[in-house]
Amino acid sequence: MKQILLGIMPLLIGIFFILLGNGMQFTLVGLRGDLEGFSAADLAVVTSAYFVGYLLGARSTPGFIRRVGHVRVFAAVGSFMSAALIALTLIAEPFAWTLLRVVIGFCMAGIYVTAESWLNAEATNENRGTVLSVYMIAQTLGTIAAQGLLALGDAATASLFIVASIMVSISFGPILLSVSPTPAAQLSRPMALSELFRGAPLGTFGIFCLGTIYATQAGMGPVFGVQVGMSAQQVSLFMAMLFTGPLLLQVPIGWISDRVDRRLVIFATSAFGAVFCLSGWLIGGGQAALLGTAFLVGGVTMPLYALLLAYVNDGLPTEDMPAASGGMALTFGLGAILGPLAAGFVMQIFGAYMFWVSLGATFLCVALFALYRMTQREVPTPPSETESYIGVLPSATQITVAAAGSWSASQSKEQGEGEDAGEKDGEDRHEMQR
């Protein structure tokens, strides 16, 4: 395992620096947009534009890799992203920012697809779960650390955007200078959404809703912060808390989900998310209360995404997982595009605290649908036979979603075989004693 981790260390370092840059720009767009006089609706469109680009990039990048190779693709998308980050300060106008955010989203998807194809090739069935977990932790830590870098400058100037661009540029070094080869990324044709919904209605609906929740938190969180009077440092801390919660809550939620009906865990997690959002709406503007709410709401969002992926995989044969992962990525992307638009427009009309109302209403929809599905169908898979849970982040591309599903299935199979062998050994010993 140590050898494998050393082999992917350049990737982990590069991804950490990329997330420093990308995490900074998400918060900076809200801070600078407010200073430039953008409305909540304007910033909602700018936020959604990122996920439009991300969805396009996730589908296009594998073809580019097959034609010119992963090194050229990574260098190209990284360079365009670095340039687009600086360009945000040159043309402070909503339409221009919308186009630039499409470019940034497209480039980030290209970076993820390239990096995750390398990661998937380096890992084996025995260590894939650990490798993916370390990769997700590197992403989360990069996003959290990015909020701390915002204290280095003023959002009213170009300095922080330049720092974000520098972080992305620095990331090229460890990855492009690595000697490890990366095969071309291979993606299966996505499963039709109608077929995915028929096979896993709760998972499909829930992942769509989680797309709206995650994108609203990431994109409209800074907008909410500035509209309720937070300083730039307070907004940064607020956003950091949204991403810190999963580091502590992911493990216990995943442990529970491997032992009880996953629909019950999905219902409970969604219901808690709705309650936490309701408390954020009712409590008001106390700094400590807002930070605590952000920690709890963010803490259930990412585990809930991984729960829904695991639940979909529970009912699928292993050979269908690659196609289903494409359908799930598309479903999540559509939700991520629509979520900020809806939240931004209600915030524009009814005020900043509709941020919590829009998130809470979506959590509540997932909880109610999970409750409904529990009345329509018996436990589809006994808890002892479910796939092993792994904390996949919402930013993961189809490559990682499919790899995580395959690993979970293999782990579940190995555990089942181990239990069967243990039972057989016990029976044999019993017979010998007799």
HUNOR-V408002 format. One record per residue. N is the residue number from 0. RES is the residue in one letter. OMEGA is omega in radians with two decimals (none if undefined). D_LAST is the distance of its C-alpha to the last C-alpha in whole Angstrom. Layout:
N_RES_OMEGA_D_LAST, N_RES_OMEGA_D_LAST
This chain:
0_M_3.13_44, 1_K_3.14_47, 2_Q_3.14_48, 3_I_-3.12_48, 4_L_3.08_50, 5_L_3.14_53, 6_G_-3.12_53, 7_I_-3.11_54, 8_M_3.08_55, 9_P_3.11_59, 10_L_-3.10_58, 11_L_3.11_57, 12_I_3.13_60, 13_G_3.13_62, 14_I_3.11_60, 15_F_-3.13_61, 16_F_3.09_64, 17_I_3.13_65, 18_L_2.99_63, 19_L_-3.14_65, 20_G_-3.10_68, 21_N_3.11_67, 22_G_3.09_66, 23_M_-3.04_69, 24_Q_3.11_71, 25_F_3.14_69, 26_T_-3.12_70, 27_L_-3.14_74, 28_V_3.11_74, 29_G_-3.12_74, 30_L_-3.09_76, 31_R_3.13_79, 32_G_3.10_79, 33_D_3.12_80, 34_L_-3.14_83, 35_E_3.10_84, 36_G_3.09_84, 37_F_3.06_82, 38_S_3.08_80, 39_A_3.12_77, 40_A_3.10_77, 41_D_-3.10_78, 42_L_3.05_76, 43_A_3.10_73, 44_V_3.11_74, 45_V_3.11_74, 46_T_-3.13_71, 47_S_-3.13_70, 48_A_3.10_72, 49_Y_-3.08_69, 50_F_2.97_66, 51_V_3.11_68, 52_G_-3.14_69, 53_Y_-3.14_65, 54_L_3.11_64, 55_L_-3.12_67, 56_G_-3.13_66, 57_A_-3.14_62, 58_R_-3.03_63, 59_S_-2.99_65, 60_T_3.14_64, 61_P_3.10_62, 62_G_3.08_65, 63_F_-3.13_67, 64_I_-3.14_64, 65_R_-3.07_64, 66_R_-3.00_67, 67_V_3.12_68, 68_G_-3.02_65, 69_H_-3.10_63, 70_V_-3.14_66, 71_R_3.14_69, 72_V_-3.12_67, 73_F_-3.14_66, 74_A_-3.10_70, 75_A_-3.08_71, 76_V_3.09_70, 77_G_3.14_70, 78_S_3.12_73, 79_F_3.14_74, 80_M_3.13_72, 81_S_3.13_74, 82_A_-3.11_77, 83_A_3.12_76, 84_L_3.11_75, 85_I_-3.11_79, 86_A_3.11_81, 87_L_-3.13_79, 88_T_-3.08_82, 89_L_-3.09_85, 90_I_-3.09_85, 91_A_-3.10_84, 92_E_-2.99_84, 93_P_-3.10_81, 94_F_3.13_82, 95_A_3.11_82, 96_W_3.11_79, 97_T_3.13_77, 98_L_-3.14_77, 99_L_3.12_76, 100_R_3.01_73, 101_V_3.13_72, 102_V_-3.12_73, 103_I_3.11_71, 104_G_3.11_68, 105_F_-3.12_68, 106_C_3.13_68, 107_M_3.08_65, 108_A_3.11_63, 109_G_3.10_64, 110_I_-3.12_63, 111_Y_-3.11_60, 112_V_3.14_59, 113_T_-3.11_60, 114_A_-3.06_58, 115_E_3.03_55, 116_S_3.06_55, 117_W_-3.12_55, 118_L_-3.11_52, 119_N_-3.14_50, 120_A_-3.11_51, 121_E_-3.05_50, 122_A_3.03_47, 123_T_3.14_43, 124_N_-3.10_40, 125_E_-3.05_39, 126_N_-3.04_41, 127_R_-3.13_43, 128_G_3.13_42, 129_T_-3.13_44, 130_V_3.14_47, 131_L_3.14_48, 132_S_3.12_47, 133_V_3.12_49, 134_Y_3.14_52, 135_M_3.10_52, 136_I_3.12_52, 137_A_3.09_55, 138_Q_-3.09_57, 139_T_3.14_56, 140_L_3.09_58, 141_G_3.14_61, 142_T_3.13_62, 143_I_-3.13_61, 144_A_3.13_63, 145_A_-3.13_66, 146_Q_3.09_67, 147_G_-3.14_68, 148_L_-3.13_70, 149_L_3.10_72, 150_A_-3.08_74, 151_L_-3.06_75, 152_G_-3.08_78, 153_D_-3.14_80, 154_A_3.14_79, 155_A_3.11_83, 156_T_-3.14_83, 157_A_-2.95_82, 158_S_-3.08_80, 159_L_3.07_76, 160_F_3.09_76, 161_I_3.09_77, 162_V_3.12_75, 163_A_3.12_72, 164_S_3.12_74, 165_I_3.14_73, 166_M_3.12_70, 167_V_-3.12_69, 168_S_3.13_71, 169_I_-3.08_69, 170_S_-3.12_66, 171_F_-3.00_67, 172_G_-3.07_67, 173_P_-3.10_64, 174_I_-3.06_63, 175_L_3.12_65, 176_L_3.11_65, 177_S_-3.14_62, 178_V_-3.09_61, 179_S_3.11_58, 180_P_3.08_58, 181_T_3.12_58, 182_P_3.08_57, 183_A_-3.14_59, 184_A_3.12_57, 185_Q_3.11_56, 186_L_3.05_56, 187_S_3.05_55, 188_R_-3.09_57, 189_P_3.03_56, 190_M_3.12_54, 191_A_-3.08_57, 192_L_3.11_57, 193_S_3.11_57, 194_E_3.12_54, 195_L_-3.13_52, 196_F_3.11_53, 197_R_-3.11_52, 198_G_-3.09_48, 199_A_-3.08_48, 200_P_-3.13_51, 201_L_-3.13_50, 202_G_-3.11_50, 203_T_3.13_53, 204_F_-3.12_55, 205_G_-3.14_53, 206_I_3.05_54, 207_F_3.14_58, 208_C_3.13_58, 209_L_3.04_57, 210_G_3.13_59, 211_T_-3.10_62, 212_I_-3.08_60, 213_Y_-3.11_60, 214_A_3.11_63, 215_T_3.10_65, 216_Q_-3.04_64, 217_A_-3.05_64, 218_G_-3.07_68, 219_M_3.08_69, 220_G_3.09_68, 221_P_3.12_71, 222_V_3.07_73, 223_F_-3.10_72, 224_G_-3.10_72, 225_V_-3.13_76, 226_Q_3.11_77, 227_V_3.01_75, 228_G_3.09_77, 229_M_2.98_75, 230_S_3.14_76, 231_A_3.14_75, 232_Q_3.13_73, 233_Q_3.07_71, 234_V_3.13_71, 235_S_3.13_69, 236_L_3.09_67, 237_F_-3.14_66, 238_M_3.11_65, 239_A_-3.13_63, 240_M_3.10_61, 241_L_-3.09_60, 242_F_3.11_58, 243_T_-3.12_57, 244_G_-3.11_55, 245_P_-3.14_52, 246_L_-3.11_51, 247_L_-3.04_50, 248_L_-3.08_49, 249_Q_-3.05_47, 250_V_-3.14_44, 251_P_3.11_43, 252_I_3.11_44, 253_G_3.13_42, 254_W_3.13_39, 255_I_-3.05_39, 256_S_3.10_40, 257_D_-3.02_36, 258_R_3.10_34, 259_V_3.12_37, 260_D_-3.06_39, 261_R_3.13_41, 262_R_3.10_44, 263_L_3.12_44, 264_V_3.10_44, 265_I_3.10_47, 266_F_-3.08_48, 267_A_-3.12_48, 268_T_3.12_49, 269_S_3.13_52, 270_A_3.07_53, 271_F_3.10_53, 272_G_3.12_55, 273_A_3.13_58, 274_V_3.13_58, 275_F_3.12_59, 276_C_3.10_61, 277_L_3.12_63, 278_S_3.10_63, 279_G_3.12_65, 280_W_-3.06_67, 281_L_-3.05_68, 282_I_3.11_68, 283_G_-2.87_71, 284_G_3.08_72, 285_G_-3.05_70, 286_Q_-3.12_69, 287_A_-3.14_66, 288_A_3.13_65, 289_L_3.12_66, 290_L_3.10_64, 291_G_3.11_61, 292_T_3.12_61, 293_A_3.13_61, 294_F_-3.08_58, 295_L_-3.12_56, 296_V_3.08_57, 297_G_-3.11_57, 298_G_3.10_54, 299_V_-3.06_52, 300_T_-3.06_54, 301_M_3.04_53, 302_P_3.13_49, 303_L_3.07_50, 304_Y_3.13_51, 305_A_3.08_48, 306_L_-3.11_46, 307_L_3.08_48, 308_L_3.13_47, 309_A_-3.14_43, 310_Y_3.09_43, 311_V_-3.11_45, 312_N_3.12_43, 313_D_-3.07_40, 314_G_-3.08_41, 315_L_2.92_43, 316_P_-3.05_41, 317_T_-3.08_41, 318_E_3.13_44, 319_D_-3.04_46, 320_M_3.13_46, 321_P_3.13_49, 322_A_3.13_52, 323_A_3.14_50, 324_S_3.07_51, 325_G_3.09_55, 326_G_3.13_55, 327_M_3.10_54, 328_A_3.11_56, 329_L_3.12_59, 330_T_3.12_58, 331_F_-3.12_58, 332_G_3.11_61, 333_L_3.08_63, 334_G_-3.12_62, 335_A_3.10_63, 336_I_-3.04_66, 337_L_-3.05_67, 338_G_-3.14_66, 339_P_3.12_68, 340_L_3.14_71, 341_A_-3.12_70, 342_A_-3.12_70, 343_G_-3.10_73, 344_F_3.09_75, 345_V_3.05_74, 346_M_3.11_74, 347_Q_-3.05_78, 348_I_-2.97_78, 349_F_3.08_77, 350_G_-3.00_76, 351_A_-3.03_74, 352_Y_2.98_71, 353_M_3.00_70, 354_F_3.14_68, 355_W_-3.12_66, 356_V_-3.13_66, 357_S_3.10_66, 358_L_-3.11_63, 359_G_3.13_61, 360_A_3.13_62, 361_T_3.04_60, 362_F_-3.11_57, 363_L_3.10_57, 364_C_3.12_58, 365_V_-3.12_54, 366_A_-3.12_53, 367_L_3.14_54, 368_F_3.08_53, 369_A_3.12_49, 370_L_3.11_49, 371_Y_-3.12_51, 372_R_3.11_48, 373_M_3.09_46, 374_T_-3.07_47, 375_Q_-3.01_47, 376_R_3.04_44, 377_E_3.13_40, 378_V_-3.06_38, 379_P_-3.14_39, 380_T_3.11_36, 381_P_-3.12_33, 382_P_-3.13_34, 383_S_-3.08_30, 384_E_-3.14_32, 385_T_3.09_35, 386_E_3.10_37, 387_S_-3.13_37, 388_Y_3.00_41, 389_I_-2.99_43, 390_G_3.10_47, 391_V_3.13_49, 392_L_3.12_53, 393_P_3.14_55, 394_S_-3.11_57, 395_A_3.10_55, 396_T_-3.13_56, 397_Q_-3.11_54, 398_I_-3.13_53, 399_T_3.11_51, 400_V_3.13_50, 401_A_3.14_48, 402_A_3.13_47, 403_A_3.11_45, 404_G_3.13_44, 405_S_3.12_42, 406_W_-3.14_41, 407_S_3.13_39, 408_A_-3.13_38, 409_S_3.11_36, 410_Q_3.14_35, 411_S_3.13_33, 412_K_3.14_32, 413_E_3.12_30, 414_Q_3.11_29, 415_G_3.11_27, 416_E_3.12_26, 417_G_3.11_24, 418_E_3.12_23, 419_D_3.14_21, 420_A_3.11_20, 421_G_3.11_18, 422_E_-3.14_17, 423_K_3.10_15, 424_D_3.13_14, 425_G_3.11_12, 426_E_3.14_11, 427_D_3.12_10, 428_R_3.13_9, 429_H_3.12_6, 430_E_3.13_5, 431_M_3.12_5, 432_Q_3.12_4, 433_R_none_0
